[in-house]
């Protein structure tokens, strides 16, 4: 059995920056309540590590960021890497909360492009995942930002004048290209800014280039969009089997038995320790033929 460690993988710069901001905020404000509005990134291990720094979380997939703010009445609120809408920021300030913004710079850039297009009198077709905090924050910039989740959604907006097309930063390259093509068929003169971030792009391309692989293992939280996209792309690229697991604790012998070449990658919000433990576990099985489930580990922030 051959184990292929796919690179690049793991934390992107946006995640690193968000973690650094959160940790610094907590350490410089001991005695002050510090609350994260949602999950800092979609990985439970990172959330648990932040809790050890004294950071509290409010999270409910059924509530918007604005609704979640009702649960925070004092102290510091940290906005996550996914970005935030102006209405949420305004509400936080009006409640007397101290605001710390850990938004990813790539998301901030998308917001700037969308805002500029709106100011120029354009409508925005924003390709994203419904209910995802990044999409929520961008669509919340203006009523003239219209969420497009699939090709069929384009038909909902047949009478726009001038159109700007952009997207969530963590989507599938292939899916986004197909939806952009559908948008351009309806609006051939539209301006397009394909905003899949570089970290997402190169990780997806690395998976697409894999050859003669029996199994792709993606280490990541099931709520992580970029991790799910990597697993999907593995299947679409012809890899016979593609699995998303949270950690080595999710591995079992049946998953890897009979596989000759196994590739391992991870989402951009996955701590490196988790991926390293999966690789070590697989290498041990490859060399000894004995599968031993490793002890759980506690991931550090950086």
C-alpha positions as CSV (number, residue, x, y, z in Angstrom):
1,X,0.0,0.0,0.0
2,X,1.3,3.5,-1.0
3,X,0.2,6.6,1.0
4,X,0.3,9.8,-1.0
5,X,0.4,13.0,1.0
6,X,-1.3,15.6,-1.2
7,X,0.2,19.2,-1.0
8,X,-0.8,21.8,-0.5
9,X,-3.4,21.1,2.3
10,X,-4.4,22.3,5.7
11,X,-4.7,25.8,7.0
12,X,-5.0,28.7,4.5
13,X,-3.8,32.2,5.3
14,X,-7.3,33.4,6.0
15,X,-7.8,30.7,8.7
16,X,-4.4,31.5,10.2
17,X,-5.2,35.2,10.4
18,X,-8.6,34.5,12.0
19,X,-7.1,32.3,14.6
20,X,-4.3,34.8,15.4
21,X,-6.9,37.6,15.8
22,X,-9.1,35.5,18.0
23,X,-6.3,34.3,20.2
24,X,-4.7,37.8,20.6
25,X,-8.1,39.3,21.4
26,X,-8.7,36.7,24.1
27,X,-5.3,37.1,25.7
28,X,-5.3,40.9,25.6
29,X,-8.8,41.1,27.2
30,X,-8.7,38.7,30.2
31,X,-11.7,39.4,32.4
32,X,-13.8,40.7,29.5
33,X,-16.3,38.4,27.9
34,X,-15.2,37.5,24.4
35,X,-17.8,35.8,22.1
36,X,-17.4,34.5,18.6
37,X,-20.4,35.1,16.3
38,X,-20.7,31.6,14.8
39,X,-17.8,29.1,14.3
40,X,-14.5,30.8,13.7
41,X,-14.0,28.4,10.9
42,X,-15.9,25.2,10.2
43,X,-13.9,22.8,12.3
44,X,-14.8,21.6,15.7
45,X,-11.2,21.0,16.8
46,X,-10.4,24.7,16.2
47,X,-13.5,25.8,18.0
48,X,-12.6,23.6,21.0
49,X,-9.0,25.1,21.0
50,X,-10.5,28.6,21.0
51,X,-12.7,27.7,24.0
52,X,-9.5,26.8,26.0
53,X,-8.4,30.4,25.3
54,X,-11.6,31.7,27.0
55,X,-13.6,32.4,23.9
56,X,-17.3,31.7,24.0
57,X,-19.4,30.8,20.9
58,X,-22.9,31.4,19.8
59,X,-23.9,29.1,16.9
60,X,-27.1,27.9,15.5
61,X,-27.4,26.7,11.8
62,X,-31.0,27.7,11.8
63,X,-30.3,31.4,12.7
64,X,-28.7,34.2,10.8
65,X,-25.8,36.2,12.2
66,X,-28.1,39.0,13.0
67,X,-30.4,36.7,15.0
68,X,-27.4,35.2,16.8
69,X,-26.4,38.7,18.0
70,X,-29.5,38.7,20.3
71,X,-27.6,36.2,22.4
72,X,-24.7,38.6,23.1
73,X,-25.3,41.4,25.4
74,X,-21.8,42.5,26.6
75,X,-18.1,42.5,26.0
76,X,-16.4,41.8,22.7
77,X,-17.9,40.1,19.6
78,X,-15.6,38.6,17.0
79,X,-16.8,38.2,13.5
80,X,-15.7,35.0,11.8
81,X,-13.5,34.5,8.8
82,X,-16.6,34.1,6.6
83,X,-17.3,37.9,6.5
84,X,-20.3,39.9,7.8
85,X,-23.0,42.2,6.4
86,X,-23.2,45.9,7.3
87,X,-26.5,45.3,9.2
88,X,-24.9,42.8,11.6
89,X,-22.0,45.2,12.2
90,X,-24.4,48.1,12.8
91,X,-26.5,46.0,15.2
92,X,-23.4,44.9,17.2
93,X,-22.2,48.5,17.6
94,X,-25.7,49.7,18.5
95,X,-25.8,47.1,21.3
96,X,-22.6,48.6,22.7
97,X,-20.4,45.6,21.8
98,X,-16.8,46.0,21.0
99,X,-16.3,44.7,17.5
100,X,-13.3,42.6,16.3
101,X,-13.4,41.5,12.6
102,X,-11.6,38.3,11.7
103,X,-13.0,38.3,8.1
104,X,-10.8,36.6,5.5
105,X,-9.1,39.1,3.2
106,X,-10.4,37.3,0.2
107,X,-13.9,37.6,1.4
108,X,-13.3,41.3,2.1
109,X,-12.1,41.7,-1.4
110,X,-15.3,40.1,-2.7
111,X,-17.4,42.5,-0.6
112,X,-15.5,45.4,-2.1
113,X,-16.1,44.2,-5.6
114,X,-19.8,43.7,-5.0
115,X,-20.2,47.1,-3.3
116,X,-18.4,48.8,-6.1
117,X,-20.7,47.1,-8.7
118,X,-23.8,48.2,-6.7
119,X,-22.5,51.8,-6.5
120,X,-22.0,51.6,-10.3
121,X,-25.7,50.8,-10.7
122,X,-25.3,47.0,-11.4
123,X,-27.2,44.0,-10.1
124,X,-25.1,41.2,-8.7
125,X,-25.6,37.5,-9.4
126,X,-23.7,35.9,-6.5
127,X,-23.0,32.2,-6.8
128,X,-22.9,30.6,-3.4
129,X,-24.3,28.0,-1.0
130,X,-27.6,28.9,0.7
131,X,-27.3,29.2,4.5
132,X,-23.5,29.5,4.4
133,X,-22.3,32.4,6.5
134,X,-20.1,33.7,3.7
135,X,-23.1,33.8,1.3
136,X,-25.2,35.4,4.0
137,X,-22.7,38.2,4.6
138,X,-22.3,39.0,0.9
139,X,-26.0,38.8,0.0
140,X,-26.7,41.1,3.0
141,X,-24.7,43.9,1.3
142,X,-27.6,45.0,-0.8
143,X,-31.1,43.9,-2.0
144,X,-29.5,44.0,-5.4
145,X,-27.3,41.0,-4.6
146,X,-29.1,37.9,-5.8
147,X,-28.1,34.4,-4.6
148,X,-27.5,31.8,-7.3
149,X,-27.1,28.3,-5.9
150,X,-27.5,26.3,-9.1
151,X,-28.0,26.8,-12.9
152,X,-31.8,26.8,-12.5
153,X,-31.7,29.8,-10.1
154,X,-30.4,32.0,-13.0
155,X,-33.9,31.8,-14.5
156,X,-35.3,33.7,-11.5
157,X,-33.7,37.0,-12.7
158,X,-34.6,37.4,-16.4
159,X,-35.0,41.2,-16.5
160,X,-31.9,42.7,-15.0
161,X,-30.2,45.6,-16.8
162,X,-26.5,45.6,-16.0
163,X,-25.1,42.5,-14.3
164,X,-22.0,41.7,-12.3
165,X,-21.3,38.0,-11.5
166,X,-19.1,36.7,-8.7
167,X,-19.1,33.9,-6.2
168,X,-18.4,32.4,-2.7
169,X,-14.6,31.8,-2.3
170,X,-14.8,28.1,-1.3
171,X,-16.9,26.7,-4.1
172,X,-16.0,23.9,-6.6
173,X,-14.1,25.2,-9.6
174,X,-16.2,23.1,-12.0
175,X,-19.6,23.9,-10.5
176,X,-18.8,27.6,-10.5
177,X,-17.7,27.6,-14.1
178,X,-20.9,25.9,-15.2
179,X,-23.1,28.4,-13.3
180,X,-21.1,31.3,-14.6
181,X,-21.6,29.9,-18.1
182,X,-25.4,29.8,-17.5
183,X,-25.4,33.4,-16.2
184,X,-23.5,34.6,-19.3
185,X,-26.0,32.8,-21.6
186,X,-28.7,35.0,-20.2
187,X,-26.5,38.1,-19.7
188,X,-23.6,37.9,-22.3
189,X,-22.4,41.4,-21.6
190,X,-22.1,40.8,-17.8
191,X,-18.9,41.5,-15.9
192,X,-17.4,38.4,-14.2
193,X,-15.1,38.3,-11.2
194,X,-14.4,34.7,-10.4
195,X,-13.5,34.9,-6.8
196,X,-12.6,31.3,-5.7
197,X,-9.7,32.0,-3.5
198,X,-6.2,30.8,-4.4
199,X,-6.0,28.4,-1.4
200,X,-9.2,26.7,-2.5
201,X,-8.1,26.6,-6.2
202,X,-4.7,25.0,-5.7
203,X,-6.1,22.4,-3.3
204,X,-8.8,21.4,-5.7
205,X,-6.3,21.3,-8.6
206,X,-4.0,19.1,-6.6
207,X,-6.8,16.6,-6.2
208,X,-7.7,16.8,-9.9
209,X,-4.1,15.9,-10.8
210,X,-4.1,12.7,-8.8
211,X,-3.6,9.5,-10.9
212,X,-4.0,5.8,-10.3
213,X,-5.5,6.4,-6.8
214,X,-7.9,3.9,-5.3
215,X,-9.1,6.0,-2.4
216,X,-9.0,9.7,-1.5
217,X,-9.3,10.6,2.2
218,X,-10.2,14.3,3.0
219,X,-9.6,15.3,6.6
220,X,-12.1,17.9,7.6
221,X,-15.2,18.9,9.5
222,X,-18.5,17.8,7.8
223,X,-19.7,21.4,8.0
224,X,-16.7,22.7,6.1
225,X,-17.7,23.6,2.5
226,X,-14.1,23.5,1.2
227,X,-13.5,20.1,2.7
228,X,-16.8,18.7,1.1
229,X,-15.8,20.2,-2.2
230,X,-12.4,18.3,-2.2
231,X,-14.2,15.0,-1.5
232,X,-16.7,15.7,-4.3
233,X,-13.9,16.7,-6.8
234,X,-12.1,13.5,-6.0
235,X,-15.2,11.5,-7.1
236,X,-15.7,13.7,-10.2
237,X,-12.1,13.2,-11.1
238,X,-12.5,9.5,-11.4
239,X,-11.1,8.3,-8.1
240,X,-13.1,5.1,-7.2
241,X,-13.8,6.2,-3.6
242,X,-13.6,9.5,-1.8
243,X,-14.2,9.9,1.9
244,X,-14.5,12.9,4.3
245,X,-13.4,12.1,7.8
246,X,-12.9,14.4,10.9
247,X,-9.9,12.7,12.3
248,X,-8.0,9.4,12.6
249,X,-10.7,8.3,15.0
250,X,-13.1,7.9,12.1
251,X,-10.8,5.5,10.3
252,X,-11.4,1.8,10.2
253,X,-9.7,-1.2,8.6
254,X,-12.7,-1.7,6.2
255,X,-12.1,1.7,4.6
256,X,-8.6,1.0,3.5
257,X,-8.5,-2.8,3.1
258,X,-7.5,-3.8,-0.4
259,X,-6.5,-0.3,-1.5
260,X,-3.2,0.0,-3.2
261,X,-2.7,3.8,-3.4
262,X,-4.4,6.1,-0.9
263,X,-4.2,9.9,-1.2
264,X,-4.7,12.1,1.8
265,X,-5.5,15.8,1.8
266,X,-7.4,18.2,4.1
267,X,-9.6,21.2,4.0
268,X,-8.2,24.7,4.6
269,X,-9.7,24.9,8.1
270,X,-8.3,21.5,9.3
271,X,-5.5,21.5,11.9
272,X,-2.3,19.9,10.5
273,X,-2.0,17.6,13.5
274,X,-5.3,15.8,12.5
275,X,-4.1,15.2,9.0
276,X,-0.6,14.1,10.2
277,X,-2.2,11.5,12.5
278,X,-4.3,10.1,9.7
279,X,-1.2,9.7,7.5
280,X,0.8,8.1,10.3
281,X,-2.0,5.7,11.1
282,X,-2.2,4.6,7.4
283,X,1.5,4.3,7.1
284,X,1.6,2.0,10.1
285,X,-1.1,-0.2,8.7
286,X,0.7,-0.3,5.3
287,X,3.9,-1.4,6.9
288,X,2.6,-3.9,9.5
289,X,-0.8,-5.0,8.1
290,X,-2.2,-4.4,11.6
291,X,-4.8,-1.6,12.0
292,X,-4.5,0.2,15.4
293,X,-6.8,3.1,16.1
294,X,-4.7,5.9,17.5
295,X,-5.4,7.8,20.7
296,X,-7.5,11.0,20.2
297,X,-5.4,14.2,20.1
298,X,-6.3,17.7,21.0
299,X,-5.5,20.0,18.1
300,X,-3.7,23.3,18.9
301,X,-4.7,26.6,17.3
302,X,-1.4,27.0,15.3
